[in-house]
Amino acid sequence: MSSGAAFHLPPAFPERAAWGTASKLRAWQQEALDRYLAADPRDFLAVATPGAGKTTYALRVATELLSRGVVQRVTVVAPTEHLKTQWADAAARVGISLDPKFSNSIGRHSEDYHGVAVTYAQVASRPSLHRELTTTRPTLVILDEIHHGGDSKSWGDGIREAFDSATRRLALTGTPFRSDSSPIPFVTYEMDAEGTLVSSSDYTYGYAEALRDGVVRPVLFMAYGGTMRWRTKMGDEISASLGEPMTKDAIAQAWRTALDPKGEWIASVLAAADKRLTEVRRGVEDAGGLVIASNQTQARSYAAQLRALTGEAPTVVLSDDAGASQRIEEFSTSTSRWMVAVRMVSEGVDVPRLAVGVYATSTSTPLFFAQAVGRFVRARRRGETASVFLPSVPVILDHAARLEEQRDHALNRTPDPDDVAAMWAEEQSLIDEANREAKAVGLEDGAFEALESEAHFDHVLFDKQQWGMHADVGSEDEQEYLGLPGLLEPDQVASLLRERQSKQSRRAPKDAAPAPLATHRALAAQRKELNKLVSAYARQKGYPHANVHLDLRRACGGPDLAAASSEQVAARIEKIRNWLVGRR
């Protein structure tokens, strides 16, 4: 069946009064919306720091274009499977129905939907299909984290082919920088004063601005050093202190030794982070923590250590699949303490209750670091702070200190020849490296063997400044930093943090009206109910399930179940209930 033939006019779009949460925008969102509507562009790039509310802004643009008749369909392209569901749920709250289960193999969806939510990989695998869907009706394409459009040639070429004919394209990103020079489709590049082609955004809202406005939490980076000992492939034993000057190779080996699950460094840091989480939960009962690991082996080991430490099994997310998405959702709505993840939660995934993080990965690109930290900065109420525990590694400390800086994507800037190859390779292989099994943490190449490690608390990094001296883990010096109020000694910072903590413990979130059930979730519940009834009827009559479904389609009309609307599924449910009691 032709994919275009299965599409119908989308359901009526709600009037402005029914927009709900999308009608109340933050100042930056309203400013960006006004700029968009005034420009009336075909392409628009909005750069906003993680946690600032890019989804809400994009959906408000979508509601405006749908209600004005500029577009009739919406396609959201996201980096991961889980983010498709997250977008569909957010869209449902403003009256837009998106299908996150859209399948390339089926090539169609229920007429209940205004559009679909798909991944970059999904588009790249069948760009011609998505081009056909885009040209069927005037379409707005929202490209979430557009920098993924240059992650590989197939992804960039795929979205270019699929959406070149789109009526409108809205590109979003929190990290528009990349360590390679692959051009990103639908992004404008302009020559700067130095003769370098750099990306040009139509609206930018940085971390510093969001922090000033109270849109995001301030992040306290808790840096830990310590003595590491390892054996090289030549059999030499080397001892060095993490955070002290050493060669790049030595830093990498000391870093990997610190992350070795058998060593004392990671055990001490996990214990300190859990202690910090306990302090936070005194004022915010549902506050949660996230450990970001390099691979599955590490993740399982860290989870086992946290379980022994807390008596509670952490949520473990190892890969980007349906089961992982459900585990993230369950953790997001629970009050459990810890989640341990490999990569999936590093970008875009919204778990607002995350307040404490452990950066227990050797991934060093600024893009990955910024996205990882972005999981902790979303503010739910005034006075909150976030704490991220990390190793005293120069490149990571530099990323932390420069978090508020804006980096444009440069196409022809001459890179550092010592760094670009490694950074490009790291970003290209990030997903595969993160989700593979490893025999030993960071030792896949057999370059050395981690022997032992210990940790000490170095300092707190806040607002580009450092406070604190070396202290043993668990000492009074460390506890002074881990507890709030009184976190930092400098008057202006200590005063700020005490004020935030006081407000945090006094203010409770306001009761909110229950969110409407997303179309994809309502349809899933209906299909589940129908399948149960079909199973019961098949057992009663001794018929194959497929034959029962075929009889229902003949009796009630409509497409197969995957593309049936809510009304059509409801009619089949009513019909088979009659069959079960003997009424045809």
NUROFI-946010 format. One record per residue (C-alpha): x, y, z. Coordinates in steps of 0.02 Angstrom, whole numbers, padded with zeros to 5 digits. Each point is the difference from the previous one (the first is absolute). Example, Ala and Ser with C-alpha at 12.3 -4.5 7.8 and 13.67 -1.06 7.14 Angstrom:
2
u: 00615 | v: -00225 | w: 00390;
u: 00069 | v: 00172 | w: -00033;
***
This chain:
584
u: 00000 | v: 00000 | w: 00000;
u: 00067 | v: 00173 | w: -00040;
u: 00052 | v: 00092 | w: 00156;
u: -00083 | v: 00161 | w: -00057;
u: -00168 | v: -00085 | w: -00031;
u: -00020 | v: -00043 | w: 00183;
u: 00005 | v: 00181 | w: 00063;
u: -00153 | v: 00101 | w: 00041;
u: -00030 | v: 00176 | w: 00060;
u: 00062 | v: 00011 | w: 00180;
u: -00127 | v: 00022 | w: 00140;
u: -00064 | v: 00175 | w: 00033;
u: 00129 | v: 00106 | w: 00088;
u: -00050 | v: 00083 | w: 00165;
u: -00035 | v: 00184 | w: 00014;
u: 00122 | v: 00111 | w: 00094;
u: -00098 | v: -00020 | w: 00163;
u: 00036 | v: -00186 | w: -00001;
u: 00188 | v: 00015 | w: -00014;
u: 00026 | v: -00027 | w: 00186;
u: 00180 | v: 00006 | w: 00059;
u: 00067 | v: 00060 | w: -00167;
u: -00091 | v: 00169 | w: 00018;
u: 00112 | v: 00052 | w: 00145;
u: 00174 | v: 00022 | w: -00068;
u: 00161 | v: 00050 | w: 00086;
u: 00070 | v: 00168 | w: -00052;
u: 00129 | v: -00075 | w: -00117;
u: -00128 | v: -00116 | w: -00080;
u: -00118 | v: 00145 | w: -00033;
u: 00141 | v: 00105 | w: -00072;
u: 00055 | v: -00143 | w: -00112;
u: -00181 | v: -00030 | w: -00055;
u: -00024 | v: 00185 | w: -00040;
u: 00159 | v: -00001 | w: -00103;
u: -00056 | v: -00156 | w: -00093;
u: -00173 | v: 00068 | w: -00040;
u: 00070 | v: 00168 | w: -00055;
u: 00128 | v: -00081 | w: -00116;
u: -00123 | v: -00132 | w: -00065;
u: 00148 | v: -00106 | w: -00056;
u: 00009 | v: -00167 | w: -00087;
u: 00153 | v: -00047 | w: 00105;
u: 00033 | v: 00055 | w: 00179;
u: 00139 | v: -00056 | w: 00119;
u: -00032 | v: 00024 | w: 00186;
u: 00146 | v: -00033 | w: 00117;
u: -00049 | v: -00016 | w: 00184;
u: 00095 | v: -00076 | w: 00144;
u: -00056 | v: -00174 | w: 00058;
u: -00143 | v: 00015 | w: 00124;
u: -00060 | v: 00170 | w: -00063;
u: -00158 | v: -00067 | w: -00083;
u: 00034 | v: -00023 | w: -00186;
u: -00142 | v: -00128 | w: -00014;
u: -00131 | v: 00121 | w: 00067;
u: 00062 | v: 00136 | w: -00117;
u: -00003 | v: -00113 | w: -00153;
u: -00174 | v: -00064 | w: 00038;
u: -00064 | v: 00178 | w: 00017;
u: 00070 | v: 00037 | w: -00173;
u: -00090 | v: -00156 | w: -00061;
u: -00167 | v: 00051 | w: 00077;
u: 00014 | v: 00171 | w: -00083;
u: 00037 | v: -00072 | w: -00171;
u: -00136 | v: -00132 | w: 00014;
u: -00133 | v: 00120 | w: 00061;
u: 00043 | v: 00124 | w: -00138;
u: -00008 | v: -00135 | w: -00133;
u: 00180 | v: 00025 | w: -00053;
u: 00031 | v: -00186 | w: 00029;
u: -00113 | v: -00151 | w: 00021;
u: 00126 | v: -00127 | w: 00063;
u: 00143 | v: -00004 | w: 00125;
u: 00153 | v: -00114 | w: -00006;
u: 00120 | v: -00003 | w: 00147;
u: 00173 | v: -00075 | w: -00028;
u: 00092 | v: -00047 | w: 00161;
u: 00165 | v: -00087 | w: 00040;
u: -00070 | v: -00148 | w: 00099;
u: -00151 | v: -00115 | w: 00012;
u: -00041 | v: 00062 | w: 00174;
u: -00004 | v: 00181 | w: -00056;
u: -00134 | v: -00043 | w: -00130;
u: -00117 | v: -00051 | w: 00141;
u: 00049 | v: 00151 | w: 00104;
u: -00042 | v: 00116 | w: -00145;
u: -00167 | v: -00087 | w: -00030;
u: -00049 | v: 00019 | w: 00183;
u: 00050 | v: 00185 | w: 00003;
u: -00095 | v: 00032 | w: -00163;
u: -00157 | v: -00082 | w: 00070;
u: -00004 | v: 00129 | w: 00140;
u: -00025 | v: 00138 | w: -00129;
u: -00123 | v: -00093 | w: -00111;
u: 00121 | v: -00069 | w: -00131;
u: -00007 | v: -00188 | w: -00027;
u: 00164 | v: -00080 | w: -00058;
u: 00029 | v: -00183 | w: -00035;
u: 00166 | v: -00055 | w: 00080;
u: -00026 | v: -00180 | w: -00058;
u: -00002 | v: 00042 | w: -00185;
u: 00084 | v: -00140 | w: -00097;
u: 00095 | v: 00017 | w: -00162;
u: -00055 | v: -00174 | w: -00051;
u: -00185 | v: 00043 | w: 00018;
u: 00021 | v: 00177 | w: -00067;
u: -00164 | v: 00069 | w: 00069;
u: -00087 | v: 00044 | w: 00161;
u: -00172 | v: 00026 | w: 00074;
u: -00101 | v: 00151 | w: -00056;
u: -00009 | v: 00050 | w: 00184;
u: 00174 | v: 00076 | w: -00014;
u: 00059 | v: 00171 | w: -00058;
u: 00168 | v: -00077 | w: -00043;
u: 00141 | v: -00111 | w: 00057;
u: 00154 | v: -00003 | w: 00112;
u: 00147 | v: -00093 | w: -00077;
u: 00189 | v: -00017 | w: 00026;
u: 00140 | v: 00062 | w: -00112;
u: 00050 | v: -00180 | w: -00031;
u: -00179 | v: -00043 | w: -00049;
u: -00005 | v: 00141 | w: -00128;
u: 00172 | v: -00047 | w: -00068;
u: -00054 | v: -00180 | w: -00029;
u: -00146 | v: 00051 | w: -00115;
u: 00014 | v: 00184 | w: -00046;
u: -00110 | v: -00022 | w: -00154;
u: -00146 | v: -00057 | w: 00109;
u: 00016 | v: 00151 | w: 00114;
u: 00016 | v: 00114 | w: -00150;
u: -00165 | v: -00069 | w: -00066;
u: -00085 | v: 00027 | w: 00168;
u: 00069 | v: 00177 | w: 00010;
u: -00067 | v: 00047 | w: -00171;
u: -00172 | v: -00079 | w: 00030;
u: -00053 | v: 00152 | w: 00102;
u: 00083 | v: 00164 | w: 00051;
u: 00117 | v: -00058 | w: 00138;
u: 00097 | v: 00078 | w: 00143;
u: 00157 | v: -00101 | w: 00038;
u: 00075 | v: 00024 | w: 00173;
u: 00180 | v: -00059 | w: 00002;
u: 00043 | v: -00029 | w: 00183;
u: 00187 | v: 00012 | w: 00039;
u: 00037 | v: 00040 | w: -00181;
u: 00188 | v: -00023 | w: 00025;
u: -00037 | v: -00186 | w: -00020;
u: -00035 | v: 00039 | w: -00182;
u: 00186 | v: -00002 | w: -00029;
u: 00043 | v: -00150 | w: 00108;
u: 00025 | v: -00106 | w: -00155;
u: -00021 | v: 00025 | w: -00185;
u: -00154 | v: -00112 | w: -00007;
u: -00091 | v: 00098 | w: 00136;
u: 00038 | v: 00168 | w: -00079;
u: -00043 | v: -00058 | w: -00176;
u: -00155 | v: -00086 | w: 00065;
u: -00081 | v: 00151 | w: 00080;
u: 00050 | v: 00109 | w: -00147;
u: -00087 | v: -00116 | w: -00124;
u: -00151 | v: -00030 | w: 00112;
u: -00036 | v: 00180 | w: 00049;
u: 00068 | v: 00108 | w: -00139;
u: -00179 | v: 00030 | w: -00058;
u: -00073 | v: 00034 | w: 00174;
u: -00108 | v: 00155 | w: 00017;
u: 00087 | v: 00051 | w: 00163;
u: 00154 | v: -00064 | w: 00093;
u: 00036 | v: 00045 | w: 00181;
u: 00172 | v: -00057 | w: 00059;
u: 00040 | v: -00012 | w: 00186;
u: 00161 | v: -00031 | w: 00093;
u: 00079 | v: 00029 | w: 00169;
u: 00175 | v: -00036 | w: -00064;
u: 00029 | v: 00067 | w: -00176;
u: 00185 | v: -00038 | w: 00005;
u: 00086 | v: -00153 | w: -00073;
u: 00181 | v: -00054 | w: -00006;
u: -00009 | v: -00040 | w: -00186;
u: -00042 | v: 00107 | w: -00151;
u: -00148 | v: -00098 | w: -00071;
u: -00131 | v: 00126 | w: -00057;
u: -00171 | v: -00016 | w: 00081;
u: -00150 | v: 00006 | w: -00118;
u: -00116 | v: 00151 | w: 00011;
u: 00125 | v: 00099 | w: 00106;
u: 00065 | v: 00166 | w: -00067;
u: 00188 | v: 00031 | w: 00004;
u: 00077 | v: 00173 | w: -00008;
u: 00179 | v: 00063 | w: -00011;
u: 00064 | v: 00076 | w: 00162;
u: 00133 | v: 00135 | w: 00019;
u: 00137 | v: -00133 | w: -00006;
u: -00061 | v: -00073 | w: -00165;
u: -00077 | v: -00154 | w: 00083;
u: -00169 | v: -00069 | w: -00049;
u: -00103 | v: -00015 | w: 00158;
u: -00180 | v: -00049 | w: 00032;
u: -00123 | v: 00143 | w: 00016;
u: -00146 | v: -00023 | w: 00120;
u: -00160 | v: 00100 | w: -00014;
u: -00023 | v: 00003 | w: 00189;
u: 00121 | v: -00045 | w: 00140;
u: -00033 | v: -00023 | w: 00186;
u: 00154 | v: -00054 | w: 00096;
u: 00030 | v: -00082 | w: 00168;
u: 00059 | v: 00162 | w: 00080;
u: -00162 | v: 00088 | w: -00051;
u: -00106 | v: -00146 | w: 00058;
u: 00090 | v: -00004 | w: 00168;
u: -00027 | v: 00187 | w: 00021;
u: -00186 | v: -00020 | w: -00038;
u: -00020 | v: -00148 | w: 00119;
u: -00049 | v: -00114 | w: -00144;
u: 00138 | v: -00125 | w: 00042;
u: 00086 | v: -00051 | w: 00160;
u: 00178 | v: 00050 | w: 00042;
u: 00117 | v: -00149 | w: -00013;
u: 00130 | v: -00038 | w: 00132;
u: 00140 | v: -00107 | w: -00070;
u: 00078 | v: -00108 | w: 00135;
u: 00174 | v: -00045 | w: -00063;
u: 00091 | v: -00152 | w: 00069;
u: 00182 | v: -00043 | w: -00023;
u: 00102 | v: -00140 | w: 00078;
u: 00147 | v: -00115 | w: -00026;
u: -00010 | v: -00127 | w: -00142;
u: 00114 | v: -00149 | w: -00034;
u: 00001 | v: -00103 | w: -00160;
u: 00111 | v: -00117 | w: -00100;
u: 00045 | v: 00041 | w: -00181;
u: 00004 | v: -00126 | w: -00142;
u: 00189 | v: -00004 | w: 00022;
u: -00021 | v: -00059 | w: 00179;
u: 00050 | v: 00164 | w: 00084;
u: -00100 | v: 00055 | w: 00153;
u: -00043 | v: 00185 | w: 00003;
u: -00073 | v: 00103 | w: 00140;
u: -00071 | v: 00175 | w: -00025;
u: -00124 | v: 00119 | w: 00080;
u: -00156 | v: 00043 | w: -00097;
u: -00006 | v: 00186 | w: -00030;
u: 00187 | v: 00029 | w: 00004;
u: 00097 | v: 00049 | w: -00158;
u: 00043 | v: -00150 | w: -00109;
u: 00003 | v: -00053 | w: -00183;
u: -00161 | v: -00031 | w: -00099;
u: 00030 | v: -00188 | w: 00001;
u: 00031 | v: -00002 | w: 00187;
u: -00157 | v: 00104 | w: 00032;
u: -00103 | v: -00122 | w: -00103;
u: 00070 | v: -00151 | w: 00092;
u: -00022 | v: 00080 | w: 00171;
u: -00179 | v: 00046 | w: -00047;
u: -00041 | v: -00177 | w: -00054;
u: 00078 | v: -00067 | w: 00160;
u: -00112 | v: 00115 | w: 00102;
u: -00155 | v: -00068 | w: -00089;
u: 00050 | v: -00183 | w: 00028;
u: -00144 | v: -00076 | w: 00101;
u: 00125 | v: -00102 | w: 00102;
u: 00090 | v: 00156 | w: 00064;
u: -00035 | v: 00110 | w: 00150;
u: -00017 | v: 00163 | w: -00097;
u: -00169 | v: -00034 | w: -00079;
u: -00065 | v: -00084 | w: 00159;
u: 00045 | v: 00154 | w: 00102;
u: -00076 | v: 00121 | w: -00125;
u: -00162 | v: -00100 | w: -00011;
u: -00011 | v: 00001 | w: 00190;
u: 00029 | v: 00189 | w: 00005;
u: -00130 | v: 00029 | w: -00134;
u: -00127 | v: -00107 | w: 00092;
u: 00035 | v: 00100 | w: 00158;
u: -00033 | v: 00159 | w: -00098;
u: -00162 | v: -00073 | w: -00067;
u: -00056 | v: -00039 | w: 00177;
u: 00028 | v: 00183 | w: 00046;
u: -00100 | v: 00060 | w: -00150;
u: -00144 | v: -00119 | w: 00038;
u: -00023 | v: 00080 | w: 00171;
u: -00080 | v: 00146 | w: -00091;
u: -00052 | v: -00085 | w: -00163;
u: -00064 | v: -00174 | w: 00040;
u: -00002 | v: -00065 | w: -00178;
u: 00173 | v: 00065 | w: -00052;
u: 00094 | v: -00129 | w: -00102;
u: 00177 | v: -00034 | w: -00058;
u: 00076 | v: -00057 | w: -00164;
u: 00165 | v: -00088 | w: -00033;
u: 00060 | v: 00011 | w: -00180;
u: 00115 | v: -00147 | w: -00041;
u: 00111 | v: -00038 | w: -00150;
u: -00067 | v: -00173 | w: -00040;
u: -00117 | v: -00138 | w: 00056;
u: 00129 | v: -00088 | w: 00108;
u: 00034 | v: 00158 | w: 00099;
u: -00184 | v: 00040 | w: 00016;
u: -00042 | v: -00169 | w: 00075;
u: 00147 | v: 00011 | w: 00120;
u: -00044 | v: 00175 | w: 00059;
u: -00181 | v: -00053 | w: 00023;
u: 00054 | v: -00146 | w: 00109;
u: 00105 | v: 00117 | w: 00107;
u: -00145 | v: 00122 | w: 00022;
u: -00116 | v: -00142 | w: 00047;
u: 00122 | v: -00058 | w: 00134;
u: 00018 | v: 00179 | w: 00059;
u: -00184 | v: 00047 | w: 00008;
u: -00093 | v: -00165 | w: 00012;
u: -00102 | v: 00053 | w: -00153;
u: 00026 | v: -00066 | w: -00176;
u: 00033 | v: 00144 | w: -00122;
u: -00087 | v: 00013 | w: -00167;
u: 00124 | v: -00058 | w: -00133;
u: -00015 | v: 00065 | w: -00179;
u: 00119 | v: -00087 | w: -00119;
u: -00063 | v: 00034 | w: -00175;
u: -00121 | v: 00099 | w: -00107;
u: -00145 | v: -00123 | w: -00012;
u: -00182 | v: -00006 | w: 00050;
u: 00038 | v: -00080 | w: 00168;
u: 00128 | v: 00134 | w: 00042;
u: -00126 | v: 00137 | w: -00041;
u: -00127 | v: -00076 | w: 00118;
u: 00130 | v: -00013 | w: 00139;
u: 00042 | v: 00185 | w: -00020;
u: -00185 | v: 00045 | w: 00009;
u: -00026 | v: -00104 | w: 00156;
u: 00153 | v: 00078 | w: 00084;
u: -00058 | v: 00175 | w: -00048;
u: -00167 | v: -00022 | w: 00090;
u: 00066 | v: -00098 | w: 00149;
u: 00092 | v: 00054 | w: 00158;
u: 00143 | v: -00126 | w: -00014;
u: 00177 | v: 00064 | w: 00027;
u: 00113 | v: -00048 | w: -00144;
u: 00003 | v: -00034 | w: -00186;
u: 00157 | v: -00066 | w: -00087;
u: 00009 | v: 00026 | w: -00187;
u: 00123 | v: -00021 | w: -00143;
u: -00048 | v: 00132 | w: -00126;
u: -00187 | v: 00010 | w: -00024;
u: -00031 | v: 00127 | w: 00138;
u: 00140 | v: 00116 | w: -00054;
u: -00104 | v: 00100 | w: -00123;
u: -00174 | v: 00073 | w: -00002;
u: -00081 | v: -00122 | w: 00121;
u: -00105 | v: 00095 | w: 00125;
u: 00013 | v: -00065 | w: 00179;
u: -00027 | v: 00162 | w: 00098;
u: 00029 | v: -00078 | w: 00171;
u: 00184 | v: -00038 | w: -00038;
u: 00103 | v: 00106 | w: 00120;
u: 00164 | v: -00096 | w: 00025;
u: 00110 | v: -00071 | w: -00136;
u: 00160 | v: -00102 | w: -00014;
u: 00098 | v: 00023 | w: -00162;
u: 00078 | v: -00173 | w: 00001;
u: 00045 | v: -00011 | w: -00183;
u: 00159 | v: 00031 | w: -00099;
u: -00095 | v: 00089 | w: -00139;
u: 00082 | v: 00170 | w: -00015;
u: -00086 | v: 00096 | w: -00141;
u: -00076 | v: 00168 | w: 00049;
u: -00162 | v: -00048 | w: -00088;
u: -00025 | v: -00157 | w: 00104;
u: 00049 | v: 00087 | w: 00162;
u: -00119 | v: 00146 | w: -00028;
u: -00144 | v: -00117 | w: -00040;
u: 00039 | v: -00110 | w: 00151;
u: 00001 | v: 00150 | w: 00118;
u: -00161 | v: 00057 | w: -00083;
u: -00090 | v: -00145 | w: 00084;
u: 00022 | v: 00085 | w: 00169;
u: -00031 | v: 00184 | w: -00032;
u: -00189 | v: 00002 | w: -00027;
u: -00077 | v: 00101 | w: 00141;
u: -00166 | v: -00054 | w: 00077;
u: -00007 | v: 00133 | w: 00136;
u: 00103 | v: 00145 | w: 00063;
u: 00149 | v: -00031 | w: 00111;
u: 00057 | v: -00165 | w: -00074;
u: 00179 | v: -00044 | w: -00041;
u: 00075 | v: -00146 | w: -00094;
u: 00160 | v: -00093 | w: 00047;
u: 00105 | v: -00094 | w: -00126;
u: 00146 | v: -00107 | w: 00062;
u: 00143 | v: -00017 | w: -00122;
u: 00184 | v: -00049 | w: -00011;
u: 00134 | v: 00135 | w: 00010;
u: 00046 | v: -00019 | w: -00182;
u: 00055 | v: 00162 | w: -00088;
u: -00111 | v: -00019 | w: -00153;
u: -00155 | v: -00036 | w: 00105;
u: 00035 | v: 00142 | w: 00122;
u: 00021 | v: 00115 | w: -00150;
u: -00169 | v: -00054 | w: -00069;
u: -00078 | v: 00035 | w: 00170;
u: 00079 | v: 00172 | w: 00013;
u: -00055 | v: 00046 | w: -00176;
u: -00177 | v: -00068 | w: 00011;
u: -00080 | v: 00170 | w: -00024;
u: 00100 | v: 00042 | w: -00156;
u: -00087 | v: -00004 | w: -00169;
u: 00089 | v: -00098 | w: -00136;
u: -00053 | v: 00014 | w: -00181;
u: 00031 | v: -00140 | w: -00124;
u: 00150 | v: 00042 | w: -00109;
u: 00023 | v: -00080 | w: -00171;
u: 00173 | v: 00060 | w: -00053;
u: 00087 | v: 00046 | w: 00161;
u: 00171 | v: -00083 | w: 00012;
u: -00013 | v: -00127 | w: 00141;
u: 00132 | v: -00048 | w: 00127;
u: 00091 | v: -00141 | w: -00093;
u: 00034 | v: -00090 | w: 00164;
u: -00183 | v: -00006 | w: 00049;
u: -00115 | v: -00004 | w: -00150;
u: 00026 | v: -00181 | w: -00054;
u: -00031 | v: -00069 | w: 00173;
u: -00152 | v: 00111 | w: 00030;
u: -00077 | v: -00041 | w: -00169;
u: 00025 | v: -00187 | w: 00027;
u: -00073 | v: 00013 | w: 00174;
u: -00159 | v: 00087 | w: -00055;
u: -00023 | v: -00115 | w: -00150;
u: 00011 | v: -00160 | w: 00102;
u: -00086 | v: 00063 | w: 00157;
u: -00158 | v: -00105 | w: -00010;
u: 00086 | v: -00162 | w: -00047;
u: 00138 | v: 00022 | w: 00127;
u: -00121 | v: 00041 | w: 00139;
u: -00114 | v: -00147 | w: -00025;
u: 00125 | v: -00137 | w: -00031;
u: 00059 | v: -00127 | w: 00128;
u: 00176 | v: 00026 | w: 00065;
u: 00112 | v: -00127 | w: 00085;
u: 00076 | v: 00135 | w: 00108;
u: -00038 | v: 00183 | w: 00023;
u: 00095 | v: 00101 | w: -00127;
u: 00126 | v: -00139 | w: -00030;
u: -00064 | v: -00067 | w: -00166;
u: 00164 | v: 00038 | w: -00089;
u: 00106 | v: -00091 | w: 00128;
u: 00107 | v: 00156 | w: 00020;
u: 00011 | v: -00016 | w: 00189;
u: -00076 | v: -00081 | w: 00153;
u: -00082 | v: 00100 | w: 00138;
u: 00071 | v: -00051 | w: 00169;
u: -00069 | v: 00113 | w: 00136;
u: -00072 | v: 00172 | w: 00031;
u: -00052 | v: 00115 | w: 00141;
u: -00099 | v: 00160 | w: 00003;
u: 00010 | v: 00168 | w: 00086;
u: -00112 | v: 00150 | w: -00015;
u: 00089 | v: 00139 | w: -00095;
u: -00116 | v: 00148 | w: -00017;
u: -00169 | v: 00070 | w: -00051;
u: -00014 | v: 00085 | w: -00169;
u: -00139 | v: 00129 | w: -00006;
u: -00022 | v: 00149 | w: -00115;
u: 00175 | v: -00026 | w: -00074;
u: 00080 | v: 00009 | w: 00173;
u: 00072 | v: -00135 | w: 00111;
u: -00010 | v: -00017 | w: 00188;
u: 00074 | v: -00132 | w: 00112;
u: 00162 | v: -00093 | w: 00034;
u: 00044 | v: -00184 | w: -00001;
u: -00103 | v: -00096 | w: 00126;
u: -00025 | v: -00183 | w: 00037;
u: -00166 | v: -00074 | w: -00053;
u: -00118 | v: 00005 | w: 00148;
u: 00099 | v: 00135 | w: 00091;
u: -00078 | v: 00154 | w: 00080;
u: 00067 | v: 00107 | w: -00143;
u: -00091 | v: -00106 | w: -00127;
u: -00160 | v: -00008 | w: 00103;
u: 00000 | v: 00191 | w: 00011;
u: -00013 | v: 00006 | w: -00189;
u: -00123 | v: -00143 | w: -00014;
u: -00124 | v: 00077 | w: 00122;
u: -00107 | v: 00152 | w: -00030;
u: -00014 | v: 00137 | w: 00056;
u: 00179 | v: 00062 | w: 00027;
u: 00066 | v: -00085 | w: -00157;
u: 00129 | v: 00127 | w: -00053;
u: 00100 | v: 00123 | w: 00105;
u: 00006 | v: 00155 | w: -00113;
u: -00137 | v: 00115 | w: 00063;
u: -00091 | v: 00032 | w: -00162;
u: -00008 | v: -00185 | w: -00050;
u: -00043 | v: -00065 | w: 00173;
u: -00138 | v: 00128 | w: 00016;
u: -00073 | v: -00049 | w: -00169;
u: 00001 | v: -00186 | w: 00039;
u: -00073 | v: 00022 | w: 00174;
u: -00141 | v: 00102 | w: -00074;
u: -00034 | v: -00132 | w: -00133;
u: 00002 | v: -00143 | w: 00124;
u: -00115 | v: 00091 | w: 00120;
u: -00126 | v: 00034 | w: -00138;
u: 00014 | v: -00178 | w: -00061;
u: -00049 | v: -00074 | w: 00169;
u: -00144 | v: 00122 | w: 00027;
u: -00084 | v: -00007 | w: -00170;
u: -00101 | v: -00147 | w: -00060;
u: -00053 | v: -00019 | w: -00181;
u: -00175 | v: 00060 | w: -00039;
u: -00132 | v: -00128 | w: -00040;
u: -00022 | v: -00015 | w: -00186;
u: -00149 | v: -00059 | w: -00099;
u: 00023 | v: -00175 | w: -00069;
u: 00076 | v: 00001 | w: -00174;
u: -00107 | v: -00068 | w: -00142;
u: 00041 | v: -00176 | w: -00054;
u: 00108 | v: 00003 | w: -00157;
u: -00084 | v: -00073 | w: -00154;
u: 00135 | v: -00132 | w: -00022;
u: -00025 | v: -00060 | w: 00179;
u: -00190 | v: -00003 | w: -00016;
u: 00012 | v: -00098 | w: -00163;
u: 00126 | v: -00120 | w: 00078;
u: -00122 | v: -00035 | w: 00142;
u: -00142 | v: -00030 | w: -00122;
u: 00105 | v: -00117 | w: -00107;
u: 00053 | v: -00096 | w: 00155;
u: -00182 | v: -00020 | w: 00052;
u: -00050 | v: -00056 | w: -00175;
u: 00142 | v: -00127 | w: -00007;
u: -00054 | v: -00075 | w: 00166;
u: -00178 | v: -00019 | w: -00063;
u: 00062 | v: -00074 | w: -00164;
u: 00106 | v: -00124 | w: 00098;
u: -00150 | v: -00051 | w: 00107;
u: -00111 | v: -00021 | w: -00153;
u: 00134 | v: -00098 | w: -00094;
u: 00016 | v: -00121 | w: 00147;
u: -00189 | v: -00017 | w: 00010;
u: -00019 | v: -00041 | w: -00184;
u: 00167 | v: -00081 | w: -00035;
u: 00040 | v: 00130 | w: -00134;
u: 00170 | v: 00078 | w: -00039;
u: 00016 | v: 00178 | w: 00065;
u: 00036 | v: 00068 | w: -00173;
u: -00164 | v: -00070 | w: -00066;
u: -00098 | v: 00084 | w: 00140;
u: 00081 | v: 00168 | w: -00039;
u: -00040 | v: -00024 | w: -00185;
u: -00183 | v: -00039 | w: 00040;
u: -00009 | v: 00157 | w: 00107;
u: 00067 | v: 00106 | w: -00143;
u: -00128 | v: -00075 | w: -00118;
u: -00140 | v: 00033 | w: 00123;
u: 00050 | v: 00175 | w: 00054;
u: 00104 | v: 00066 | w: -00146;
u: 00158 | v: 00102 | w: 00010;
u: 00187 | v: -00039 | w: -00017;
u: 00103 | v: -00125 | w: 00096;
u: 00020 | v: 00026 | w: 00186;
u: 00165 | v: 00095 | w: -00011;
u: -00082 | v: 00138 | w: -00102;
u: -00177 | v: -00006 | w: 00074;
u: -00069 | v: 00154 | w: 00087;
u: -00064 | v: 00004 | w: 00177;
u: -00179 | v: -00002 | w: -00064;
u: 00035 | v: -00150 | w: -00111;
u: 00084 | v: -00097 | w: 00140;
u: -00146 | v: 00040 | w: 00117;
u: -00122 | v: -00068 | w: -00129;
u: 00098 | v: -00163 | w: -00010;
u: 00004 | v: -00015 | w: 00189;
u: -00189 | v: 00019 | w: 00008;
u: -00022 | v: -00126 | w: -00141;
u: 00108 | v: -00136 | w: 00077;
u: -00083 | v: 00024 | w: 00170;
u: -00164 | v: -00042 | w: -00086;
u: 00080 | v: -00153 | w: -00081;
u: 00062 | v: -00061 | w: 00169;
u: -00177 | v: -00003 | w: 00069;
u: -00071 | v: -00080 | w: -00155;
u: -00069 | v: 00153 | w: -00088;
u: 00058 | v: 00020 | w: -00180;
***
